Amino acid sequence: MVSRHTPRTRARDIDRALVCGRLDTAYADGQLDFGEHRDRTARAMSAKTLGELADLVRDLQPPEDSGDLAAPPPGRRPGLRRPGLRRAAAVTVAVAAAAAGAAVMLSDGDGPAPGPAAVREQPAAPVAVPDDGVDPIVVTPVRPLEPGGFEAVLAAVRDRFGDTVVYRLVLRPERAHIERALPDEPGRIATYTYAGGALRAQPVTVQRFPGYQDFDLGAVDAGAVTARIAEAPALVGLPGGTVSHVSFAHDGTPAVTIYVESGDGTRYVKILFDGGVLGVF
């Protein structure tokens, strides 16, 4: 069957994860330098469409063992070597080719890294959940970037795993992405998505990225970080901007990177787990 996907087709979390894996491979084999990798990974994590994802890997050589992507001829979008799939599937192939090394990763580096498009969403009304036909329980949707959101994600991680040690955490307006080492293979990283109060495993893993260490989310001052998220547009000089995503990682220094997007540009502020500001970029 010919794929109906087009460049405007909405991307899924797994699509973003697969492209991030492709970017990891390109960085490992020298196609991207450190800053380019962080920049593209940040944009991949908040890409809205398959077209945006395809643009991030269009100039990369395919992994040697993938065999899925042909080098794109000048002036054309990347194509497929498999004759059964047509031009309409070109964008999704750019995503699928990353399966050999996929991971959900987000830039939190020290150098400039243009952030992704801002997510501006309307507050959702509380949802009534029936309790066996007796009395409904009103559940307010958890939004990770709003006050109390980080704590909710932290509780979900603790309930699921019995501890709060992670490899990376990304908060977005409607969901969060948690990365943890596999219990029986600490060199491999598994990805989980938190949305609607539930933590779900994603069918992708990746090799641990050099330089990044596990850390305990329990060491984060939730109140201080929440306050910095609220202050971030003013801190970076974009008072009308919107926080698009927040990354927690330990790449030598345990830190939180808050990305702000506005019509005037994209900037980010990097802070310590106690809320202290490391720098504005």
Salt bridges, closest charged atoms under 4 A:
ASP13 OD1 - ARG16 NH1 2.93
ASP13 OD1 - ARG172 NH1 3.91
ASP13 OD2 - ARG175 NE 3.43
ASP13 OD1 - HIS177 NE2 3.94
ASP15 OD1 - ARG12 NH2 2.81
ASP24 OD1 - HIS37 NE2 2.77
ASP39 OD1 - ARG43 NE 3.16
ASP55 OD1 - ARG58 NH2 2.30
ASP59 OD1 - ARG40 NH1 2.88
ASP68 OD1 - ARG82 NH2 2.93
ASP108 OD1 - ARG38 NH1 2.98
ASP110 OD1 - LYS270 NZ 2.69
ASP163 OD1 - ARG180 NH1 2.64
GLU174 OE2 - ARG143 NH1 2.07
GLU179 OE1 - ARG168 NE 3.77
ASP214 OD1 - ARG208 NH1 3.09
GLU231 OE1 - ARG228 NH1 2.99
ASP251 OD2 - ARG38 NH2 3.22
ASP251 OD2 - LYS270 NZ 4.00
